[in-house]
């Protein structure tokens, strides 16, 4: 019986294992001089010189396979600084309006890229919902059962950050706060319990939102 149990476990583990896919990263040598300056605001030789200056701080220090090289970290940082895109799009469910800063699932996906994007979106959103559930069950000030935070949005953000810090401190102390309560509550705090769909914030720009989502699908899922 022990041999059968071990064999079944190995079979299940083999089914769960999925091959990791690593896409080819863009190199400086794939771009023209004008494209390099337009994208990173620095010429190629200056970027290489900068890498030599800071490579000891950003190069991978482990022998793990497929570690992110220092040049990729540097180029990513330069592109963020050059474009001003300090906020990456937020994953929101279908109750939200598609915006440049909040991407929603594709309704009725047609291509494999759209289907892969939806699968990744669901997995990411599930992680976030579980995190919210843990925080709400541990710190009731964040949950509707504990009332509401009658403060300005800026101060509410600070309260949430403090709760996250306290939760991390508890984890380091070996206390797993809120996880059992969150599992018991299940999906009780999901967006499906809202009385009405979430209202869009700020200016509604669905066309730009579709462009952002399309670029994400083309760059990462096709």
C-alpha positions as CSV (number, residue, x, y, z in Angstrom):
1,X,0.0,0.0,0.0
2,X,2.9,2.4,0.8
3,X,4.3,1.8,-2.7
4,X,0.9,2.6,-4.3
5,X,0.6,5.8,-2.3
6,X,4.1,7.0,-3.2
7,X,3.4,6.2,-6.9
8,X,0.2,8.1,-6.9
9,X,1.8,11.1,-5.3
10,X,4.6,11.1,-7.9
11,X,2.0,10.9,-10.6
12,X,0.1,13.8,-9.2
13,X,3.3,15.9,-8.8
14,X,4.2,15.1,-12.4
15,X,0.8,16.3,-13.6
16,X,1.1,19.5,-11.7
17,X,4.6,20.3,-12.9
18,X,4.5,22.7,-15.9
19,X,7.4,23.6,-18.1
20,X,8.6,27.1,-17.5
21,X,8.6,29.3,-20.6
22,X,11.1,32.1,-20.9
23,X,10.6,34.5,-23.7
24,X,13.6,36.1,-25.4
25,X,14.4,39.5,-23.9
26,X,15.1,42.5,-26.0
27,X,18.7,43.4,-26.1
28,X,20.4,46.7,-26.8
29,X,21.9,45.2,-29.9
30,X,18.4,44.6,-31.3
31,X,17.7,48.4,-31.4
32,X,19.0,51.2,-33.5
33,X,20.8,54.1,-31.9
34,X,17.8,56.3,-32.2
35,X,15.5,53.7,-30.7
36,X,17.8,53.3,-27.7
37,X,17.8,57.0,-27.0
38,X,14.1,57.3,-27.6
39,X,13.3,54.4,-25.2
40,X,15.9,54.9,-22.5
41,X,17.0,58.6,-22.9
42,X,20.6,57.5,-23.0
43,X,22.9,56.2,-25.8
44,X,23.9,52.6,-25.8
45,X,27.6,53.1,-24.8
46,X,26.5,55.3,-21.9
47,X,24.1,52.5,-20.7
48,X,26.9,50.0,-20.9
49,X,29.2,52.3,-18.9
50,X,26.5,52.8,-16.3
51,X,26.1,49.0,-16.0
52,X,29.8,48.6,-15.4
53,X,29.5,51.1,-12.5
54,X,26.6,49.4,-10.7
55,X,26.8,45.8,-11.9
56,X,28.1,44.6,-8.5
57,X,24.9,45.8,-7.0
58,X,22.4,44.5,-9.5
59,X,23.9,41.3,-11.0
60,X,22.4,38.1,-9.7
61,X,24.3,36.7,-6.7
62,X,22.8,33.2,-6.8
63,X,23.5,30.3,-9.2
64,X,19.8,29.9,-9.9
65,X,19.0,29.2,-13.5
66,X,17.2,31.8,-15.6
67,X,18.1,34.6,-13.1
68,X,17.3,38.1,-14.3
69,X,20.5,39.7,-15.6
70,X,21.7,43.1,-14.4
71,X,21.3,44.6,-17.9
72,X,17.6,43.7,-17.9
73,X,17.1,45.3,-14.5
74,X,18.8,48.4,-15.7
75,X,16.9,48.7,-18.9
76,X,13.6,48.1,-17.2
77,X,14.4,50.9,-14.7
78,X,15.5,53.3,-17.4
79,X,12.4,52.7,-19.4
80,X,10.2,53.3,-16.4
81,X,12.0,56.5,-15.6
82,X,11.9,57.7,-19.2
83,X,8.2,56.9,-19.8
84,X,6.9,58.1,-16.4
85,X,5.0,54.8,-16.0
86,X,5.5,54.5,-12.3
87,X,2.2,52.7,-11.9
88,X,1.7,49.4,-13.7
89,X,-1.9,48.6,-14.7
90,X,-4.0,47.1,-11.9
91,X,-5.9,43.8,-12.5
92,X,-9.6,44.4,-12.0
93,X,-12.6,42.2,-12.5
94,X,-15.4,42.8,-15.0
95,X,-17.2,45.1,-12.6
96,X,-14.7,47.8,-13.3
97,X,-14.5,50.0,-16.3
98,X,-11.5,49.3,-18.6
99,X,-8.9,52.1,-18.1
100,X,-5.3,52.6,-19.0
101,X,-4.5,52.0,-15.3
102,X,-6.9,49.1,-14.7
103,X,-7.1,46.1,-17.0
104,X,-10.0,43.8,-17.0
105,X,-10.6,40.3,-18.5
106,X,-11.3,40.0,-22.2
107,X,-15.0,39.2,-22.8
108,X,-15.4,36.3,-25.3
109,X,-11.6,35.8,-26.0
110,X,-10.9,34.7,-29.6
111,X,-7.2,34.2,-29.8
112,X,-4.9,32.0,-27.7
113,X,-3.2,35.1,-26.5
114,X,-6.4,36.5,-25.1
115,X,-7.3,33.2,-23.5
116,X,-3.8,33.0,-21.9
117,X,-4.2,36.6,-20.7
118,X,-7.5,35.7,-19.1
119,X,-6.1,32.7,-17.3
120,X,-3.2,34.8,-15.9
121,X,-5.6,37.5,-14.9
122,X,-7.8,35.1,-13.0
123,X,-4.7,33.6,-11.2
124,X,-3.4,37.0,-10.3
125,X,-6.8,38.3,-9.1
126,X,-7.3,35.2,-7.0
127,X,-4.0,35.8,-5.2
128,X,-4.9,39.4,-4.5
129,X,-8.4,38.4,-3.2
130,X,-6.9,35.9,-0.8
131,X,-4.4,38.5,0.5
132,X,-7.3,40.9,1.0
133,X,-9.2,38.2,2.8
134,X,-6.3,37.5,5.2
135,X,-5.8,41.2,6.0
136,X,-9.6,41.8,6.5
137,X,-9.9,38.8,8.8
138,X,-6.9,39.9,10.9
139,X,-7.5,43.7,11.0
140,X,-11.2,44.3,11.1
141,X,-10.8,48.0,10.5
142,X,-10.3,47.0,6.9
143,X,-13.5,45.0,6.7
144,X,-17.1,46.2,6.6
145,X,-17.9,44.1,9.7
146,X,-15.7,46.5,11.7
147,X,-17.3,49.6,10.3
148,X,-15.5,51.9,7.9
149,X,-12.4,54.0,7.9
150,X,-13.7,57.6,8.1
151,X,-10.5,59.2,6.9
152,X,-9.2,60.7,3.8
153,X,-8.1,58.3,1.0
154,X,-4.4,59.2,1.7
155,X,-4.7,58.3,5.4
156,X,-6.6,55.1,4.6
157,X,-3.7,54.1,2.3
158,X,-1.3,54.6,5.2
159,X,-3.6,52.5,7.5
160,X,-3.5,49.7,4.9
161,X,0.3,49.9,4.7
162,X,0.6,49.7,8.5
163,X,-1.6,46.6,8.6
164,X,0.6,45.0,5.9
165,X,3.7,45.8,7.9
166,X,2.2,44.4,11.1
167,X,1.2,41.3,9.2
168,X,4.7,40.7,7.9
169,X,6.1,41.2,11.5
170,X,3.7,38.6,12.7
171,X,4.8,36.2,10.0
172,X,8.5,36.7,11.0
173,X,7.4,35.9,14.6
174,X,5.9,32.6,13.5
175,X,2.3,33.7,13.8
176,X,0.1,33.1,10.8
177,X,-2.5,35.8,11.4
178,X,-5.9,35.6,9.7
179,X,-5.3,32.7,7.4
180,X,-7.7,30.2,9.0
181,X,-10.4,32.9,9.3
182,X,-9.9,33.8,5.6
183,X,-10.2,30.2,4.5
184,X,-13.3,29.8,6.6
185,X,-14.9,32.8,5.1
186,X,-14.1,31.6,1.5
187,X,-15.2,34.1,-1.1
188,X,-17.5,36.0,1.2
189,X,-15.6,39.2,0.5
190,X,-15.5,38.9,-3.3
191,X,-16.9,41.5,-5.6
192,X,-19.9,39.4,-6.3
193,X,-21.3,40.5,-2.9
194,X,-21.4,44.1,-3.9
195,X,-24.8,45.6,-4.2
196,X,-23.9,47.3,-7.5
197,X,-21.0,47.3,-9.9
198,X,-17.9,49.4,-9.0
199,X,-18.2,52.9,-10.5
200,X,-15.3,54.0,-12.6
201,X,-13.0,56.6,-11.1
202,X,-11.8,59.7,-12.9
203,X,-12.0,60.2,-16.6
204,X,-13.3,57.2,-18.6
205,X,-10.9,56.3,-21.4
206,X,-11.9,52.8,-22.7
207,X,-10.0,53.3,-26.0
208,X,-6.7,53.9,-24.2
209,X,-7.5,51.1,-21.8
210,X,-8.0,48.7,-24.8
211,X,-4.6,49.8,-26.2
212,X,-2.9,49.1,-22.9
213,X,-4.5,45.6,-22.6
214,X,-3.7,44.8,-26.2
215,X,0.0,45.7,-25.7
216,X,0.1,43.4,-22.7
217,X,-1.4,40.5,-24.6
218,X,1.0,41.0,-27.6
219,X,4.1,41.4,-25.4
220,X,3.5,38.6,-22.9
221,X,0.9,36.2,-24.1
222,X,1.2,35.8,-27.9
